[in-house]
Amino acid sequence: MARRLKTGRSCGFTLIEMMIVIIIMGILLSIAIPIYSRSIMRARESVLRSDLAELNKLVQNYTLDKQKAPQSLEDLVSAGYIKQVPKDPMTGEANWDAPQCDVLESVDQQDPGICEVHSSSTAMSTEGTAYNTWN
């Protein structure tokens, strides 16, 4: 039997084939990364809306139950309305803006206090409004 010699061509990928694969991967990543970033931002905004609605509802319930508005969000924790103050999804900290209001929510309310909660982030939302204007 005669032995056959290799004909100078080795197995593997050429430089051009590797470059084409890298370019295709780059194009796919340049499409996927912005879509992923937008979905993360929408998820954070959804959590922010939910947290704001829940905190504002708890402030109202506290005010109606105790006939006085909470002076801080920690009053909600100490009264057992929530276990802990949630983190603002836009800032990553529990630093909500809870301004004191002079408006009385109920007829029996004696002391003014917090009437609504806002995000402390001044960044703009995907809708074009600042997060700290949401309630």
C-alpha positions in Angstrom: 0.0 0.0 0.0 1.2 3.4 -0.9 1.2 6.1 1.7 -0.7 9.2 0.8 1.0 12.5 1.8 -1.0 15.6 2.9 -1.4 18.1 0.2 -0.3 21.2 2.2 -3.8 22.1 3.5 -4.3 21.7 7.2 -7.5 21.4 9.1 -8.8 24.6 10.9 -10.2 28.0 10.2 -8.6 30.6 8.0 -8.1 34.2 9.2 -10.9 35.4 7.0 -13.4 32.9 8.4 -12.5 34.0 11.9 -12.8 37.7 11.0 -16.3 37.0 9.5 -17.5 35.2 12.7 -16.2 38.0 14.9 -17.9 40.7 12.8 -21.2 38.8 12.9 -20.9 38.5 16.6 -20.2 42.2 16.9 -23.2 43.1 14.9 -25.5 40.8 17.0 -24.1 42.3 20.2 -24.6 45.9 18.9 -28.3 45.0 18.4 -28.8 43.0 21.6 -27.2 45.3 24.2 -29.5 48.3 23.6 -32.6 46.1 23.7 -31.4 44.5 26.9 -30.6 47.9 28.5 -34.1 49.2 27.6 -35.8 46.1 29.1 -33.8 46.6 32.3 -34.8 50.2 32.5 -38.5 49.4 31.9 -38.3 46.8 34.7 -36.9 49.3 37.1 -39.5 51.8 36.1 -42.2 49.2 36.7 -40.8 48.4 40.2 -40.7 52.1 40.9 -44.3 52.6 40.0 -45.3 49.6 42.1 -43.3 50.8 45.1 -44.6 54.3 44.9 -48.2 53.1 44.7 -47.7 50.8 47.7 -45.8 53.4 49.8 -48.4 56.1 49.1 -51.2 53.6 50.0 -49.5 52.8 53.3 -49.1 56.4 54.1 -52.8 57.0 53.6 -53.7 53.9 55.6 -51.4 55.0 58.5 -52.9 58.4 58.4 -56.5 57.1 58.5 -55.7 54.5 61.2 -53.7 56.7 63.6 -55.4 60.0 62.9 -52.0 61.5 62.2 -49.7 61.4 59.3 -46.3 59.6 59.6 -43.4 61.9 60.2 -41.0 59.7 58.2 -41.1 56.3 56.4 -39.6 54.7 59.4 -42.9 55.4 61.2 -44.5 52.8 58.8 -41.8 50.3 59.8 -42.2 50.8 63.5 -46.0 50.6 63.3 -45.8 47.3 61.4 -47.1 48.5 58.1 -44.0 47.3 56.3 -41.0 45.2 57.4 -38.4 47.7 56.0 -38.4 50.7 53.7 -37.7 49.4 50.2 -34.8 50.6 48.1 -35.6 53.2 45.4 -34.8 51.2 42.2 -33.4 54.3 40.5 -30.9 55.2 43.2 -30.4 51.8 44.8 -30.9 53.2 48.3 -33.8 53.7 50.6 -33.6 57.4 50.2 -37.2 58.3 49.1 -38.3 61.9 49.0 -41.2 62.2 51.5 -42.0 65.9 51.9 -44.1 67.1 54.8 -47.5 68.4 53.8 -49.8 70.8 55.6 -52.9 69.1 54.1 -55.0 67.0 56.5 -56.2 63.7 54.9 -59.0 62.9 57.3 -61.4 64.9 59.5 -60.0 63.3 62.6 -56.4 63.9 61.7 -54.6 66.0 64.3 -51.0 66.3 63.0 -49.8 66.9 59.5 -46.9 64.9 58.1 -46.0 62.9 55.0 -48.8 62.9 52.5 -47.0 61.3 49.5 -43.7 59.7 48.5 -41.6 60.4 45.5 -38.3 58.9 44.1 -35.3 60.9 45.0 -33.8 60.4 41.5 -33.7 63.4 39.2 -33.0 61.3 36.1 -35.4 61.3 33.2 -37.6 58.3 32.5 -38.2 56.6 29.1 -41.4 58.7 28.9 -39.4 61.9 29.2 -40.5 62.9 32.8 -38.3 63.1 35.8 -38.6 60.2 38.3 -39.0 62.5 41.2 -42.3 63.8 39.7 -43.9 60.4 39.8 -46.3 59.5 42.7 
